[in-house]
């Protein structure tokens, strides 16, 4: 009986460690700043200060949410085209494996100039559509697009609906030299097939910052709930625990009960 209790207790300890382990999250941003106001030079709680300009980039009073996705709270970033401006923030440099970037997007007015609005960049510096590692675009036909350095843009098969919140995930795989965009994946679920894919991207060797850009054309978007990490689970956290986690947590409780009974 003593050996059994110790075994159950050990399993419970493992369950606790698994369920409480920190994922490899590199950056998160809920835009929990004073509103209304400019993005720069607010400082990300887990990163550095947003740098660059404020033209077209402001903190709004709202907060985007998506069904099943853990909400960071705070406010939202409003990108208003009409005046060109950009801002960036940095995180730990990634040079191998995969990097994932998720965010919520609500297009309130279509882009008239076919511009990118957010990017992960290969080195610290202002976002630039010609040299970014991976960009998300919006088009006058309402479609969302994916672009990488040295590769042509691919676009979604259908247009986004205005004033609707979408869950977007970007991925760059250094090993496969391939970029992906996922539209409305299930939060907390397994990684699905990509909505958009760009292969043979040989010019991207490092990623260390994320940026936003407003353009001189018309178009307005809301962005919120940024997550950047090195695994799919990092950037698609669910508000409901996975069944496997619940099972492990249950074993942990059983281990604790067994110990109490032994006493």
C-alpha positions as a printed NumPy array, in Angstrom:
array([[  0.   ,   0.   ,   0.   ],
       [  2.865,   2.367,   0.814],
       [  4.455,   1.733,  -2.575],
       [  1.123,   2.29 ,  -4.33 ],
       [  0.579,   5.571,  -2.516],
       [  4.066,   6.757,  -3.475],
       [  3.446,   5.809,  -7.096],
       [  0.158,   7.676,  -7.241],
       [  1.735,  10.661,  -5.523],
       [  4.57 ,  10.682,  -8.06 ],
       [  2.084,  10.627, -10.921],
       [  0.23 ,  13.488,  -9.3  ],
       [  3.44 ,  15.49 ,  -9.01 ],
       [  4.168,  14.935, -12.684],
       [  0.641,  16.036, -13.546],
       [  1.131,  19.232, -11.584],
       [  4.424,  19.973, -13.306],
       [  2.986,  19.335, -16.757],
       [ -0.106,  21.457, -16.205],
       [  1.815,  24.366, -14.669],
       [  4.844,  24.363, -16.961],
       [  5.488,  27.632, -18.774],
       [  5.367,  27.408, -22.556],
       [  8.023,  28.967, -24.766],
       [  6.131,  32.239, -25.161],
       [  8.339,  35.028, -26.537],
       [  5.961,  37.994, -26.525],
       [  2.388,  38.903, -25.6  ],
       [  0.488,  42.154, -25.906],
       [ -3.028,  43.081, -24.826],
       [ -2.503,  46.851, -25.33 ],
       [ -3.425,  47.54 , -21.731],
       [ -2.418,  51.197, -21.914],
       [ -4.112,  54.506, -21.179],
       [ -6.759,  55.286, -23.751],
       [ -7.288,  56.968, -26.028],
       [ -3.634,  57.541, -26.845],
       [ -0.706,  56.732, -29.068],
       [  1.111,  53.394, -29.229],
       [  4.648,  54.807, -29.006],
       [  6.369,  54.976, -26.507],
       [  4.299,  52.608, -24.343],
       [  6.304,  49.744, -22.846],
       [  5.219,  46.135, -23.207],
       [  5.121,  44.478, -19.749],
       [  7.265,  41.54 , -20.869],
       [  9.284,  43.252, -23.575],
       [ 10.601,  46.651, -24.498],
       [  9.084,  49.946, -25.504],
       [  7.242,  50.372, -28.773],
       [  9.474,  52.483, -31.009],
       [  8.933,  54.294, -34.295],
       [  6.143,  56.692, -35.164],
       [  2.509,  57.091, -34.194],
       [  0.979,  58.103, -37.51 ],
       [ -2.155,  56.006, -37.844],
       [ -1.394,  53.84 , -34.78 ],
       [ -3.453,  54.517, -31.647],
       [ -4.788,  52.632, -28.643],
       [ -8.572,  52.332, -28.775],
       [-11.087,  51.831, -25.97 ],
       [-12.367,  48.459, -27.141],
       [-11.13 ,  44.896, -26.598],
       [-11.331,  42.186, -29.261],
       [-12.206,  38.645, -28.183],
       [-12.612,  35.322, -29.975],
       [-14.648,  32.303, -28.922],
       [-12.56 ,  29.793, -26.975],
       [ -9.388,  31.897, -27.038],
       [ -7.897,  33.133, -23.761],
       [ -8.4  ,  36.899, -23.591],
       [ -5.535,  39.093, -22.384],
       [ -7.909,  41.942, -21.584],
       [ -6.662,  45.487, -21.997],
       [ -7.634,  47.491, -25.053],
       [ -6.974,  47.275, -28.802],
       [ -4.702,  48.754, -31.435],
       [ -6.379,  50.882, -34.09 ],
       [ -4.584,  51.117, -37.454],
       [ -5.994,  53.994, -39.481],
       [ -4.565,  54.386, -42.961],
       [ -4.234,  57.847, -44.437],
       [ -0.823,  58.753, -43.05 ],
       [  2.16 ,  56.405, -43.233],
       [  3.572,  55.317, -39.88 ],
       [  5.125,  52.243, -38.261],
       [  6.084,  50.932, -34.831],
       [  8.014,  47.867, -33.611],
       [  8.806,  45.913, -30.45 ],
       [ 11.494,  43.286, -29.92 ],
       [ 11.759,  39.801, -28.395],
       [ 14.406,  37.069, -28.146],
       [ 16.056,  36.319, -31.486],
       [ 14.839,  33.101, -33.164],
       [ 17.031,  31.42 , -35.797],
       [ 15.799,  27.818, -35.943],
       [ 12.743,  25.621, -35.539],
       [  9.415,  27.417, -35.85 ],
       [  8.047,  30.765, -34.771],
       [  4.319,  31.486, -34.464],
       [  2.508,  34.82 , -34.248],
       [ -1.217,  35.068, -33.503],
       [ -3.518,  38.07 , -33.238],
       [ -7.151,  39.094, -33.512],
       [ -8.165,  41.223, -36.506],
       [-11.282,  43.252, -37.24 ],
       [-11.348,  45.133, -40.558],
       [-13.702,  48.093, -40.217],
       [-12.898,  49.667, -43.616],
       [-11.293,  47.864, -46.558],
       [ -7.767,  48.771, -47.641],
       [ -7.768,  50.654, -50.933],
       [ -4.049,  50.282, -51.615],
       [ -3.267,  46.588, -50.985],
       [ -0.912,  47.091, -48.03 ],
       [  0.621,  44.97 , -45.298],
       [ -0.328,  45.961, -41.759],
       [  1.762,  43.715, -39.51 ],
       [  5.023,  41.832, -39.866],
       [  7.672,  39.836, -38.072],
       [ 11.073,  41.187, -38.993],
       [ 14.475,  39.53 , -39.538],
       [ 16.429,  42.218, -37.662],
       [ 15.549,  45.176, -35.48 ],
       [ 14.361,  48.047, -37.627],
       [ 11.264,  49.711, -39.003],
       [  8.918,  47.32 , -40.831],
       [  9.572,  47.236, -44.551],
       [  7.477,  45.134, -46.926],
       [ 10.502,  44.405, -49.088],
       [ 12.672,  42.878, -46.371],
       [ 10.344,  41.593, -43.64 ],
       [ 10.493,  37.932, -42.735],
       [  6.724,  37.457, -42.922],
       [  3.907,  39.947, -43.572],
       [  0.106,  39.923, -43.388],
       [ -1.606,  41.982, -46.106],
       [ -5.104,  43.357, -46.653],
       [ -6.47 ,  44.025, -50.124],
       [ -9.077,  46.252, -51.723],
       [-11.064,  43.122, -52.634],
       [-11.313,  42.319, -48.927],
       [ -8.956,  39.336, -48.975],
       [ -6.091,  38.704, -46.556],
       [ -2.634,  37.899, -47.9  ],
       [  0.686,  36.367, -46.845],
       [  4.108,  37.504, -48.043],
       [  7.72 ,  36.764, -47.163],
       [ 11.047,  38.254, -48.162],
       [ 11.742,  37.481, -51.804],
       [  8.401,  35.76 , -52.414],
       [  5.213,  36.89 , -54.123],
       [  2.056,  37.385, -52.07 ],
       [ -0.623,  34.694, -51.836],
       [ -4.188,  35.647, -50.893],
       [ -7.222,  33.997, -49.351],
       [ -9.895,  32.538, -51.615],
       [-12.645,  34.688, -50.132],
       [-12.943,  38.174, -48.672],
       [-13.062,  38.928, -44.97 ],
       [-16.351,  40.24 , -43.634],
       [-16.14 ,  43.802, -42.351],
       [-16.687,  44.436, -38.621],
       [-16.028,  40.773, -37.811],
       [-13.28 ,  39.487, -35.509],
       [-10.931,  36.938, -37.077],
       [ -8.282,  34.82 , -35.376],
       [ -5.083,  34.87 , -37.458],
       [ -1.904,  32.825, -36.95 ],
       [  1.337,  33.329, -38.91 ],
       [  4.089,  30.701, -38.861],
       [  7.608,  30.612, -40.217],
       [  9.409,  27.261, -40.302],
       [ 13.175,  27.779, -40.515],
       [ 13.83 ,  24.098, -41.238],
       [ 11.345,  23.796, -44.09 ],
       [ 11.938,  27.412, -45.212],
       [  8.189,  27.8  , -45.482],
       [  5.683,  30.408, -44.25 ],
       [  2.05 ,  29.752, -43.364],
       [ -1.103,  31.689, -42.509],
       [ -4.01 ,  30.111, -40.595],
       [ -7.413,  31.779, -40.506],
       [ -9.789,  31.066, -37.611],
       [ -8.141,  27.895, -36.254],
       [ -9.7  ,  26.298, -33.172],
       [ -8.172,  27.738, -30.011],
       [ -6.554,  24.976, -27.981],
       [ -6.889,  22.485, -30.813],
       [ -4.292,  20.675, -32.877],
       [ -2.52 ,  22.521, -35.685],
       [ -4.685,  22.335, -38.837],
       [ -3.761,  22.571, -42.493],
       [ -2.672,  26.095, -43.397],
       [ -4.998,  28.508, -45.172],
       [ -2.077,  30.015, -47.124],
       [  1.437,  28.665, -47.782],
       [  4.674,  30.093, -49.211],
       [  7.47 ,  27.553, -49.751],
       [ 11.205,  27.817, -50.552],
       [ 11.762,  31.007, -48.569],
       [ 15.549,  30.937, -48.415],
       [ 16.319,  34.512, -47.359],
       [ 14.894,  34.432, -43.811],
       [ 17.488,  33.381, -41.234],
       [ 16.389,  35.203, -38.049],
       [ 13.34 ,  36.915, -36.517],
       [ 13.525,  39.207, -33.493],
       [ 10.753,  41.818, -33.635],
       [  7.152,  42.479, -34.543],
       [  5.761,  45.599, -36.162],
       [  2.654,  47.413, -37.386],
       [  2.259,  49.793, -40.287],
       [ -0.313,  52.332, -41.398],
       [ -0.248,  53.359, -45.058],
       [ -1.196,  56.47 , -46.997],
       [ -4.15 ,  54.706, -48.662],
       [ -7.531,  54.352, -46.952],
       [ -8.443,  51.446, -44.696],
       [ -9.021,  50.88 , -40.987],
       [ -8.363,  47.814, -38.818],
       [ -8.413,  46.789, -35.175],
       [ -5.78 ,  44.373, -33.833],
       [ -5.573,  42.782, -30.385],
       [ -4.372,  39.825, -28.276],
       [ -0.873,  39.37 , -29.733],
       [  1.025,  36.17 , -28.905],
       [  4.417,  35.101, -30.287],
       [  6.034,  31.769, -29.404],
       [  7.889,  28.754, -30.702],
       [  4.992,  26.283, -30.634],
       [  1.399,  26.173, -31.847],
       [  0.147,  25.817, -28.267],
       [  1.943,  29.03 , -27.261],
       [ -0.185,  31.211, -29.502],
       [ -3.557,  29.395, -29.457],
       [ -4.324,  29.092, -25.722],
       [ -7.818,  27.854, -24.934],
       [-10.038,  29.089, -22.132],
       [-11.009,  25.431, -21.506],
       [ -8.27 ,  22.997, -20.349],
       [ -7.392,  20.169, -22.719],
       [ -8.896,  16.763, -21.701],
       [ -5.396,  15.346, -21.209],
       [ -4.562,  18.171, -18.825],
       [ -7.779,  17.59 , -16.897],
       [ -6.924,  13.879, -16.609],
       [ -3.449,  14.639, -15.32 ],
       [ -4.843,  17.151, -12.869],
       [ -7.252,  14.476, -11.64 ],
       [ -4.36 ,  12.094, -11.034],
       [ -2.66 ,  14.823,  -9.068],
       [ -5.703,  15.164,  -6.828],
       [ -5.834,  11.392,  -6.337],
       [ -2.193,  11.4  ,  -5.305],
       [ -2.84 ,  14.098,  -2.743],
       [ -5.862,  12.218,  -1.352],
       [ -3.83 ,   9.012,  -1.071],
       [ -1.19 ,  10.82 ,   0.915],
       [ -3.754,  12.288,   3.283],
       [ -5.326,   8.856,   3.865],
       [ -1.916,   7.382,   4.627],
       [ -1.416,  10.022,   7.293]])
